[in-house]
Amino acid sequence: MTSPLEQKKIRITGPSVVTANRTWDGVVVYRTAQQGWSTALSDAAIVSTSDDARALLAESAADDVGAVGAYIAPVELKGGVVKPGNLREHIRSKGLTIDLLPA
């Protein structure tokens, strides 16, 4: 499988963010404009060009202590509110899909 950083062409068709999973608990996080991570999609740095997306992704992937598996994800802006841009991101935004506590 090709690393997102090795992709030659990154096509952005609308507003996008960089998302990953926090290393210590697997929670979905979003890269912020302050070069940190947040669990709130509304805090995410939003990019709209391939160059900006590539730069944000490279910066995010370098921070593999805080989060892993960074990639570019589409979002929708509706009335000033940031919403997941596809089904996968909608599911991820709802939290973990498995129970981490032993039965």
C-alpha positions in Angstrom: 0.0 0.0 0.0 1.3 3.4 -0.9 1.9 6.0 1.8 -0.2 9.1 1.4 3.0 11.1 1.5 4.3 9.1 -1.5 1.3 10.0 -3.7 2.4 12.1 -6.7 -0.9 13.7 -7.2 -3.3 14.8 -4.5 -6.6 16.0 -5.9 -8.7 18.3 -3.8 -12.2 18.9 -5.1 -13.4 21.0 -2.2 -12.7 21.9 1.4 -10.5 19.2 3.1 -8.9 18.5 6.5 -6.2 16.2 7.7 -7.4 13.5 10.1 -5.6 10.7 12.0 -6.0 8.6 15.1 -4.5 9.6 18.5 -1.7 7.2 19.4 -2.7 6.5 23.0 -6.4 5.7 22.6 -7.2 5.5 18.9 -9.6 8.4 19.0 -10.2 10.3 15.7 -8.3 13.7 15.7 -8.0 16.6 13.3 -5.0 18.7 12.6 -5.4 22.3 13.7 -4.0 25.6 12.3 -1.9 25.8 15.5 -0.1 22.6 14.5 -1.8 20.5 17.1 -4.6 17.9 17.2 -8.2 18.2 18.3 -11.1 15.8 18.6 -13.4 18.5 17.3 -13.9 18.7 13.6 -14.8 22.4 14.0 -11.2 23.0 15.2 -9.6 21.5 12.1 -7.5 23.5 9.7 -9.4 23.6 6.4 -7.5 23.6 3.1 -8.8 24.0 -0.4 -5.8 23.4 -2.7 -3.6 20.4 -3.4 -0.4 22.3 -2.3 -1.9 23.3 1.0 -3.2 19.8 1.6 0.2 18.3 0.8 1.9 20.7 3.2 -0.6 20.1 6.0 -0.3 16.3 5.5 3.5 16.3 5.6 3.4 18.4 8.8 0.9 16.1 10.3 2.7 12.8 9.4 5.9 14.2 11.0 4.0 14.3 14.3 3.8 10.5 14.7 4.0 10.8 18.5 0.6 12.5 18.9 -1.3 10.8 16.1 -0.8 8.1 13.4 -2.3 7.3 10.0 -2.8 10.9 8.9 -4.6 11.4 5.6 -6.6 14.1 3.8 -10.4 13.9 4.2 -13.2 15.9 2.5 -15.5 18.1 4.5 -18.6 20.2 3.8 -19.1 23.7 5.0 -22.8 24.4 5.6 -23.8 27.7 7.1 -20.4 28.1 8.7 -20.5 24.6 10.2 -17.9 22.0 9.3 -19.4 18.5 8.5 -17.9 15.3 7.3 -17.7 15.1 3.5 -18.3 11.4 3.0 -19.7 8.4 4.7 -16.4 7.1 6.0 -15.7 10.4 7.8 -19.3 10.6 9.1 -18.8 7.2 10.7 -15.4 8.1 12.1 -16.8 11.4 13.5 -19.2 9.4 15.7 -16.3 7.8 17.6 -14.9 4.3 18.0 -16.9 1.6 16.5 -15.6 -1.1 18.9 -15.7 -1.4 22.7 -12.2 -1.2 24.1 -13.1 -2.4 27.5 -13.0 -6.2 28.1 -16.3 -7.9 28.8 
